[in-house]
Amino acid sequence: MTTSGWVQIDSSVMLDGIKSLILLVSLLIIRALVVRWIARNAALSMESKRRWVVTTRNSILFAFLLGLVVIWAHELQAFAVSLVALAAALVLATKELILCWSGAALRVGGKVYSVGDRIQIAGHRGVVLDHDMFATKLLEIGPGQSAHLYTGRITVFPNSLLFTNALVKENPGQEFGLYTLVVPLGADEPWHRAEQALLDAAKTECAPFMEEAARQMKLLEQTNLLEAPSPEPRITIQLPEPGKMHLVLRFPAPDRGRSRVEQAILRRYLHHLDKPAG
């Protein structure tokens, strides 16, 4: 920019500064006169005087800010263009950080999960130990997606995953839930006997808390206005590929004890299969 250009800008800024100073002095004089008139007005109560003084102060402040915007409009326009460019660059540079903050806001606003909940997201599975504005810390459960044992490892994932992945909450505020157990069979195995043995094992192990599980399902039905499934153990058959069969057991269990119930069912099932068919 040439010297004449800089001189023109400096003179414009100086003129705007003088206008702003004149505006400020004028408004201060007006405020002082109005406040003096309010203070000397005997018709007003003390409470009314305080109210009018506050109103006058705020009105003068608003008028000053409005005047500054009018005076500096052309300067503000150039500044706004630069500010928009700077904001766009900042957004691109801090996109992941903003997504983490937004994910934290989603978690809090939607009450998605809290400390102690068991969740699955983007291949991570575990109990929530801690969470902040940037990330969530899990105590890993595994191995795999079907086991329920603590591995002792800590998993930390950024809150931005809440916008790109579905989250599964394994214990949605219930003491009892319905869980599945897959038992594979070969084509030459007697699946009728295996199915009955698995069903008998599940009914025996679930009998002590079946009544309470039914009550919980009924409460879930009333709370969410949906038809809750029966907690009775049930088996479905799947044929994943030729020559193989899966018995899929659905069974009720306490939220904090399903691993124990699952292992008890499997042990009873295997023990029953060891017996000779009679």
Buried (B, 14 or more C-beta within 10 A) or exposed (E): EEEEEEEEEEEEEEEBEEBBEEBBEEBEEBBEEBBEEBEEEEEBEEEEBEEBBEEBEEBBEEBBEEBBEEBBEEEBEEEEEEEEEEEEEEEEEEEEBEBBBBBBEBBEEEEBBEEEBBBBBEEBBBBBBEBEEBBBBBBBBBEEEEEBEEBEEEBEBBBBBBEEBEBEBBBEEBBBBBBEBEBEBEEEEEBEEBBEBBBBBBBBBBEEBBEBBBEBBEBBEEEEEEEBEEBBBBBEEEEEEEEEBBBBBBBBBBBEEBBEBBBBBBEBBEEBBEEEEE
